Amino acid sequence: MKKIFFTILIIKLVFIATPSWSQDTQIRGFVDVLGKYETGDKLSFGFGEQDLFITSVLSDRISFLGETVFKFDPLSHSEFSISVERVIIDYNLKGNNDLLMGKVHTPLNYWNDTYHHGRLFFPTIERPLLFKAEIIPIHTVGVGVRGHDLGDLRFGYDLYIGNGIGSEDVKDNDKNKSISMAVHVKPAGRLRLGLSWYNDVISNGADLHGRTLDWKVKQNLLTASVSTFGKKVEILAEGTAGFNKTDTTGVTKSFASYVYAGYKVTPKVIPYLRYDYLHFQEGEIYYNKNNVSSVVAGIRIELNYLAVVKLEYQYEHSELSDNTSTIMTQFAIGF
């Protein structure tokens, strides 16, 4: 009896002393429906992206994030495609410092690092024009470290090494690796100041911007941002300078920026404005050169934290096409 008693006692002590972890997996989703009328076109309805968002805590140090998007494929005219946008294994090194492995949104500007594919969280209906022009690489597959809210200034950093532009999700297309470095501070209240640098060598033969490159491009991107989303005023401004170099043409410079401002008339009603500006140097050989400026005026109604309605008017002036006016409405939800 004594042996049985002591055996039971030891088993209980082992289970009490050893922390037990049960997997905590959560599945979320986001979708938005749209109505759009553009100058010279017809009124159309549709939906943007259906986003499947999965997070899982495996232990006190290991977690997983996965994001898969279902969206219309314009090349097929009738079918939808599946896109794996993020696959991240996160290992906590110590405190607010983490090791990340997988496919991430490249931490080059505030928008790309903060707003992913759940349009519910976007301050406007669509991303700024610099994304449409493919100024920055949205994704990187690789490994890196990240820290946040460190010290009195709430310092944060990102350092990521990846396959680079032109690569596939499962294989690099050349021996060059991309480097993404970003830092930010939150010195007071909700104010955030950020800087980032991106470097890559894009190989000859890469299929980008609707064409196959006939030359190797050495690219450097520099981005600065300032943001504050307070109880009344919302401000977000970012600028990206791109430097693309080839052995024959030298360095060409491009600049993309936007400024967003919103004001909460009530906690649920936010009128806003956004100005976008894209400028490309003569002789640009990597981006599709098209100088564009745009003004967006809209109103966002946050019905609750899982349902938002937006109404926008956009005027766009383009170097290569006629000026356009667009009216859009969006109903975005989370589920």
N, C-alpha and C positions, 0 to 999 in steps of 0.2 A: 504493500500500500504506500509506503514511504517513497519508493522509487516512482510509482505512478504519480504521486502528488508532486514530487520535485520535477518530474518531466513536464507536467502540465504547467507548473509555475514558470519553468524556463521558456516554454513556448510562448506563454503570455508576455513575459518580459521582452522577448525578441520582437514580437509584433508591436508592443508599445514603444520600444526604443527605436524601431526602424520606421521612418516615414513611408507611408504607402501613397502611391500616385495612381489615380485612375484617369484615363484619357478623357480630356474635356474638348469635344469637337462641336463647333457651331457652324451652321450653314445659313448664309444670308443671300438675298438676291436683290437686284435693282433693275428697273426697266423704265423707259420713258416713251411716251407717244407724242407725235408732233403734227402740227399743221403749218404749212409754209406757202407763201405767195411771193414770187419774185417778178420784177419788172420784165414784161414780155413773155412770161410763162403763165402756167395755170395754177390754180389752187390745188395743193396735194396734201394728203394725209399719209402717215406712216409711223413706224416706231424706230427708235435709234438702235440701242444695244440692250440685250438682256444679259445681265452680269451675274454670274454665279460666284459667290465669295465664300471661301471656306477657311476657317482657322482652327487649329488644334494645338492644345497644350499637352505635350507628351511627358514632361517632367518639370522640375523647378528650373531647369536650364534650357530645355529643348522645346521649340515650338515650330509650327508649320503654317504657312499662308499660301493659299492657292486661289487664283482668279482666272476664270474662263468666261469668255464672251461669245455670245451667239449674235451674229449680225448679218445683214443682207449683203450679198456679194454682187456688186454692180457689174462685174464681168460676165456673170451668168445670166443676169436679167430676171431670174426667177428663183434662184436658190439662196440658201443661207449657209454661211461658213462658221466654223468653230475656231476660235483663236485663244490659245493659252497665253494669257498676258503676264501672269506672274506665278512663279513657283519658288518659294523661299523657305529654306531650312535655317532657322535662327538658333544660334548657340550663345547663351549669355556668358560672357567672359567674366565680368565682375561689375556689379552695380548697374549703371546705365550704359555699359559698353558691350556690344554684341558682335559676333562673327556671323556674317550672312553668306549663304551659298545658294546659287540658283539664278533664276531670271528675275531681275528687278526693274523698276522704272528708274532710269538713269537720273541720279540726284543732281541735275544741272540747273534747275530753276525751281522756284517755290511751287509753281503750278504743277509741273510734272511730278514733283515729289509728294504733293499733298492731295491733288485731285486725280483720281485714277479713272475708273470707268463707271462709277455710280453717279449718274448725272444729277441725282438728288442733291449732291453736295456742291455742284458747280455754282458759283455766284451768277454766271450768265448761262445762256442755253448751250453755246458751243465754246470750244477752246479758242484762245487767241489765234490770230492768223499765222503766227510763226510756226504753229504745229501743222497747219495746212500746207505751208511752204516747206515743211520737213527741214527746218533749220537745225534742230537738235535731234540726236538719236534718242528715241523714246525709251528703248529697252537696252539692257546689257545683260549678257549671260556670263557669270564668272563668280568671283569670290571677293569679299571685302569686309571692312569693319565699319561700325557706326556707333556714335555716342551722342547723348542728348542730355540737356539740363544739367550740365557740369559746372560747378562753382557758382559764384554770385551773379555772373553775367549769363548764366544758363547757356553755356557754350555747347555747341553741337558740331559734329564733324562726320564726314563720309569719305571713305577711300575705297574705291572699287576697281578691280582689274578684270577685264573681260575679253571676249573674243573679238570685239570690234565691229565696225560698220561693214556690211556686206556679208556677214557670217550667218549661218543657220543657228537654230536654237540648240542643236546637238553637236555642232562641229564648226570649228573655225575655218575660214576660207584662205587664211594665210598665216604666216608665223608672227605677224605683228599683233600686239595686245593693246587694247584701249585702256586709258587711265582716266578715271573720274575722281576729282577731289573737290570737296565742298565744305565750307565752314559757315556757321551762323551764330549770332548772339541774340539774346532777348534781354536787353538792358533794363527795360522798364515796362511794366504792365504787359500789354499784348503786342508791343512793338517787336518786330523781328527784322534783322539786317543780315543779308546773306551774300556770299561770294563763291564762285565755283570756277573750275578749270577743267577742260576736257582735251585730251590729246589722242590722236589715232593716225595711222597710216593706212589709207584706203587703197587696196591693190588694183592694179590694172585688170580689167575684165569683170569687175563687180557690177551687178545690175542694180542701179539706183536712180531715183528721180525719173523713171520711165525710159532709161537708156542704159547702154553698157559703156562703162568708162574705158577709154583708149589710153589712159595714162594713170600713173600713180599720184595720189593726192595726199599731202601731209596737212592734217587739219588740227587747228587749235581753236577752241571756243572759250570765251570769257563771259561770265554772266554776273550781274549784280541785281539784287532785289531788295525792296523795302516793303513791309506789310504791317498792317495793324487792323484787327477786326474787333472793334470795341463794342460797347453797349449801344452806341448810336452811329458812329462813323466807321465805314469800311474802306480801306485804301490798300491797293496792291499795285506796285509798279516794278517792271522788270525790263532789263535791256541785255541783249546778247550780241557780242561782236564775234564774227567768224572770220578766220584767217585761213585761206586755202592756198596751198603752194604746190606748184609742179616745177619740174626741172626746166621746162621750156617757157612758161608764162610768168614765172615768179609768183609773188603773193597777191591775191585779190582779197578785198575786204568787203564784208557784208554786215549790215546792222539790222536787228529786229527788236522791236520794243512794243510795250503796251502799258496803258495806265487805266486802272479800274477804280471807280469810286462809288460807294453806295451809302445811303442814309436811311436809318430805320425810323420811318414816320411813326410806326407802332412796332411792337416786338415782332409782328408777323408780316408787315408790309414794308418792302425795301425798294424804292426807286433807285436806279443806278445808271451809270454811264461808263463806256469803255472806248478808248481810242487806241487804234493799232497803227503801226508804221513799219514798213519793210523797205529797205534800201540796199541795192546791190551795186557794187562798183562795175564800171564798164570793163568788159573782158572777163567777167565771172565765168569760170569753167566747171564748177561743181554743182552749184544750185541752178535752178531754172530762173533766170533773171527776169523779174517782173516787179517793178516798184509799185507798192500798193499802200494806200492809207484808208482807214475805215473808222466810222463812228457808229457806236451801238448805244441806243437808249432803250431802257426797259424797266419793268417792274417785276419784282419777285414776291410772291405771296406764300409764306410758309404756313400751310394749314396745320401741320404738326411736324414732329421731327421725322416722319416717314412719308410725307406728302407735300410736294411743292409745285406751284403753278407759276409759269413765267410767260411774259408777253414782251416781245422785242421788235424794234425797228432798227435796221442796219442800212447805212449808206456806204458803198465801197467805190473808191476811185482807183482804177487800175491802169497801168502803163500800156498793157497789151490788149485790153478789151474795153467794151463800153462800160460806163458807170452803171451800177445797179442799186436798186432799192429793194429791200426784202423785209417782209413782215412774217414773224414766226411766233408760234405759241407752243408751249411744252407742258406736259403734266408728267412729273417724275415721281416715282414712288420707291420705297424700300419694303421688302417683305421677308 
